[in-house]
Amino acid sequence: MSANQKPSSLQTLTLSAIGVVFGDIGTSPLYAIKEVFHGGLTTDKWHVLGVLSLIFWSLTLVVTTKYATFIMRADNKGEGGIMALMALALHGSKDNPKKMSFIVTIGLMGASLFYGDSVITPAISVLSAVEGLQIVAPRLEHYVLPITLSVLAILFLIQHQGTGKVGKIFAPVMCFWFATLGVLGVINITEQPDVLQAINPYYALQLLYELGWKGFVIMGAVVLAITGAEALYADMGHFGLKPIRFAWFGFVFPALLLNYFGQGALLIHNPTAIENPFYLLAPAWALYPLLILSTLATVIASQAVISGAFSVTRQAILLGYCPRMNIRHTSGDEMGQVYVPAVNWLLMLSVFILVLSFKSSSALASAYGIAVTGTMIVDTVLAFIVIQALWHWNKVTSMTFLSTFLVIDFLFLSSNSLKIPTGGWLPLAIGLVLFMIMSTWIKGRKLLARNMDDKRMMFEELEQQMQTHPLESVPGTAIYLAKNLHGVPQVLLHNLNHNHALHAQMIVLTIVTKDIPYVEEEQRIKIRVFGESGKFFRVKMYFGFQEEPDMRRALHLCSRENLIIDPKTASFFIASEKLFFRRHCPMPKWQRALFRFLYHNASSAIDYFKIPVDRVVELGVRIEL
């Protein structure tokens, strides 16, 4: 946000942030405290105060201090999220190839774990809300699963319409949700004000000391209170730093604390309320409205996570970490609002399998948390690299940051690792599969680039050959798409070898995605003329990882730089490549098969770069790796 923005803009953005950013962490009160006591912890006053103290200090240290105070300062030209943080860390480590390789590896691990979280969040959130039927109308308990699946089905089926149409109701609903959380909490706190003693960290430390191993185990449930913390950073590009901080410190954080402390006060007064402390906070007349409001809030939380999965996928594609997929823009105004059909249907299938397999939010809680804590560790390590490389903090300060938050993150991760046999393996399995896909794609692309470099011919060599063996000249412009930044693309050589004709104007176009979110317009395009004939042009188009490559825009920008291209006479030459592997290829056989499948099933360059279909010529090219 610029310094001259009006206060009204700040207020609008703050309200919008409440509607989108805090859905996941804002619906944690539905199940967090219930799951902490689910393992058999006694619901007496001492234990309740200890649990509340653990939740209070987890929110304070991880969300408020680590994310809202420190990591959100690491913005990549206003953008946040693990891909933006990885790009920043890479920018600060350009002179160290080994360090860059490490950054890419852990960055991809964090992104892969994010998808595991994206599968579990809609399932556990909506299921925990609908489970309120067990309190509101016990006779309808057997309808919990059908209603949950129906709500989730509607959510995924409307994704193609985009979040813009339904997003207008997000902010009012979530504002009402957080206000309700706070009011319900205050009502119960006034009956048991002693619960506020839990702010004292003594109760948290004493509980962990007293319980020993069991205290370590319950930390795996305490983490449920901070799931969604990374959304503060990931959505920073949409709303800005100040609106998100204002929303957190001024409204969301206090509302969450009041509700957690209210649940604690209820449990001190009535230990049997542990059956569902959230719904039992409300009077009987408010249960049905609260059930409806909770379901709406969890749908919004799920929508935010699904949209985040689309956004991360798009960034990974643009940065070259993932094969091209069909991406649809659902808004003419907001570039960040995209829909990725393949990701949507895979998420829907995975969420349905989860709900039908685990059948309750308590069972799903055993799978939740490990992906979140893994992503948090990656954020901490990448932020440390940025702190040292770009912010130039002294060694003592930066190491204090790293050690403090890594200890907290590893405490959560290690306690959640105990959940692996009972469901925690699921997000790890999803993350492992996606990491294998992305790492295979990166390795395959490197081999492909090396293969092209070995066969590379420079434009000067091509001109010398054409002087010896002249070719027929035909009118019009030929535009060749090339992956490499140097040399003559194979598709051009292939065309000359077979058709023996040269267009009046030959353009080799390469689109480059930089490790910044947006590229300045004056740095968008670079044009270089080769040879004495003036026929060959090497055009490089630069885009940020938040921008959409568009061939029509490329032609327009070329015309502005005095390279006149008539779209009616221009032909686009694209290689239809077929991969073959030599016996001694450095890739293992399973990786070769995977890369071939990914490469041949990637979205067409024609659709992806918005090339006019009637101006395309595809030529078959054999590539051996």
TAMO-V618621 format. One record per pair of residues at least 6 apart in sequence whose C-alpha atoms are under 7 Angstrom apart, sorted by the first residue. I is the first residue (numbers start at 1). GAP is how many residues later the second one is. If there is no record, write none. Layout:
I_GAP / I_GAP
This chain:
1_239 / 10_233 / 13_226 / 13_230 / 14_229 / 14_230 / 14_232 / 14_233 / 15_156 / 16_155 / 17_222 / 17_226 / 17_227 / 18_153 / 18_156 / 18_157 / 18_229 / 19_151 / 19_152 / 19_155 / 20_150 / 20_284 / 21_210 / 21_211 / 21_214 / 23_274 / 23_277 / 23_278 / 23_281 / 24_203 / 24_204 / 24_277 / 25_200 / 25_201 / 25_202 / 25_203 / 25_204 / 27_98 / 27_270 / 27_271 / 28_196 / 28_197 / 29_231 / 29_249 / 30_98 / 30_99 / 30_248 / 31_97 / 32_189 / 32_190 / 32_192 / 32_193 / 34_240 / 34_242 / 34_243 / 35_186 / 35_327 / 36_182 / 36_185 / 36_186 / 43_224 / 43_228 / 44_224 / 44_227 / 45_223 / 47_160 / 48_216 / 49_146 / 49_149 / 49_154 / 50_148 / 50_153 / 50_154 / 50_157 / 51_153 / 52_146 / 52_209 / 52_212 / 53_145 / 53_146 / 53_147 / 53_148 / 53_150 / 53_151 / 54_150 / 55_167 / 55_170 / 56_143 / 59_167 / 63_163 / 63_166 / 67_166 / 68_177 / 71_312 / 72_161 / 76_8 / 76_12 / 76_440 / 76_441 / 77_440 / 78_158 / 78_159 / 78_162 / 79_157 / 79_158 / 79_438 / 80_153 / 80_154 / 80_155 / 80_156 / 80_157 / 81_152 / 81_153 / 82_25 / 82_29 / 82_297 / 85_297 / 86_17 / 86_21 / 86_296 / 87_428 / 87_429 / 88_298 / 89_293 / 89_296 / 89_297 / 90_10 / 90_13 / 92_294 / 92_297 / 92_298 / 93_6 / 93_7 / 94_6 / 106_272 / 107_271 / 108_327 / 109_326 / 110_264 / 110_265 / 110_268 / 112_319 / 112_322 / 112_323 / 113_258 / 113_261 / 113_262 / 113_314 / 113_315 / 113_318 / 114_257 / 114_261 / 115_194 / 115_316 / 116_255 / 116_311 / 116_314 / 116_315 / 117_254 / 117_255 / 117_310 / 118_187 / 118_188 / 118_191 / 119_228 / 119_231 / 119_232 / 120_231 / 120_248 / 121_181 / 122_180 / 123_228 / 123_231 / 123_232 / 124_237 / 124_240 / 125_173 / 126_22 / 126_169 / 126_172 / 126_173 / 127_21 / 127_233 / 127_234 / 128_233 / 129_162 / 129_165 / 129_166 / 129_169 / 130_14 / 130_18 / 130_161 / 130_165 / 131_13 / 132_147 / 132_159 / 133_7 / 133_8 / 134_7 / 136_151 / 136_152 / 145_214 / 149_203 / 156_188 / 156_192 / 159_180 / 160_179 / 161_169 / 162_168 / 162_175 / 162_177 / 164_167 / 170_130 / 174_123 / 177_116 / 177_120 / 178_74 / 178_77 / 179_76 / 181_74 / 181_75 / 181_78 / 182_73 / 182_74 / 182_76 / 182_77 / 184_75 / 184_78 / 184_97 / 184_98 / 185_73 / 185_74 / 185_76 / 185_77 / 185_78 / 186_72 / 186_76 / 188_74 / 188_77 / 188_78 / 189_72 / 189_73 / 189_76 / 192_73 / 195_66 / 195_69 / 195_70 / 207_8 / 208_7 / 208_8 / 216_199 / 217_198 / 219_193 / 219_196 / 220_192 / 220_195 / 220_196 / 223_146 / 223_189 / 224_145 / 227_145 / 232_12 / 263_14 / 263_15 / 263_18 / 266_15 / 267_6 / 267_7 / 273_7 / 279_8 / 310_28 / 310_29 / 310_30 / 311_25 / 311_27 / 315_230 / 315_231 / 316_6 / 317_6 / 317_7 / 318_195 / 318_227 / 319_194 / 319_226 / 321_117 / 321_120 / 321_121 / 322_116 / 322_119 / 323_275 / 323_276 / 323_279 / 324_278 / 324_279 / 325_277 / 325_278 / 326_14 / 326_277 / 326_282 / 327_11 / 327_12 / 327_13 / 328_10 / 328_11 / 328_12 / 329_8 / 329_9 / 329_10 / 330_7 / 330_8 / 330_9 / 331_6 / 358_6 / 366_53 / 366_56 / 366_57 / 366_58 / 367_52 / 367_56 / 367_57 / 367_59 / 368_56 / 369_47 / 370_43 / 370_46 / 370_47 / 370_54 / 371_56 / 371_57 / 373_36 / 373_39 / 373_40 / 374_39 / 376_33 / 377_29 / 377_32 / 380_22 / 380_25 / 380_26 / 384_14 / 384_18 / 387_6 / 387_11 / 388_10 / 440_151 / 440_155 / 441_154 / 444_151 / 447_178 / 448_177 / 451_174 / 456_31 / 456_32 / 457_30 / 457_31 / 458_29 / 458_30 / 459_28 / 459_29 / 459_71 / 460_71 / 463_68 / 471_29 / 471_30 / 471_31 / 472_28 / 472_29 / 472_30 / 473_28 / 473_29 / 473_30 / 473_31 / 474_27 / 474_28 / 474_29 / 474_30 / 475_28 / 475_29 / 476_27 / 476_28 / 476_29 / 476_93 / 476_94 / 477_26 / 477_27 / 477_28 / 477_29 / 477_92 / 477_93 / 477_94 / 478_25 / 478_27 / 478_28 / 478_29 / 478_92 / 478_93 / 478_94 / 478_95 / 479_27 / 479_28 / 479_29 / 479_30 / 479_91 / 479_92 / 479_93 / 479_94 / 480_12 / 480_27 / 480_28 / 480_29 / 480_92 / 480_93 / 480_94 / 481_27 / 481_28 / 481_29 / 481_92 / 481_93 / 482_7 / 482_26 / 482_27 / 482_28 / 483_27 / 484_26 / 485_25 / 491_83 / 491_84 / 491_128 / 504_31 / 505_30 / 505_31 / 506_29 / 506_30 / 506_31 / 507_29 / 507_30 / 507_31 / 507_32 / 508_29 / 508_30 / 508_31 / 509_29 / 509_30 / 509_31 / 510_29 / 510_30 / 510_31 / 511_29 / 511_30 / 511_31 / 512_29 / 512_30 / 512_31 / 513_29 / 513_30 / 513_31 / 513_32 / 514_28 / 514_29 / 514_30 / 514_31 / 515_29 / 515_30 / 516_28 / 516_29 / 517_27 / 517_28 / 517_29 / 518_25 / 518_26 / 518_27 / 518_28 / 518_29 / 519_23 / 519_24 / 519_25 / 524_17 / 524_18 / 524_19 / 525_15 / 525_16 / 525_17 / 526_13 / 526_14 / 526_15 / 527_10 / 527_11 / 527_12 / 527_13 / 528_9 / 528_10 / 528_11 / 529_7 / 529_8 / 529_9 / 530_6 / 530_7 / 543_6 / 549_60 / 550_59 / 550_60 / 551_58 / 551_59 / 551_60 / 555_10 / 558_6 / 559_6 / 570_45 / 571_44 / 571_45 / 571_46 / 572_43 / 572_44 / 572_45 / 573_43 / 573_44 / 573_45 / 574_43 / 574_44 / 574_45 / 575_43 / 575_44 / 575_45 / 575_46 / 576_42 / 576_43 / 576_44 / 576_45 / 577_43 / 577_44 / 577_45 / 577_46 / 578_43 / 578_44 / 578_45 / 579_17 / 579_43 / 579_44 / 579_45 / 580_43 / 580_44 / 580_45 / 581_43 / 581_44 / 582_42 / 582_43 / 585_40 / 606_7
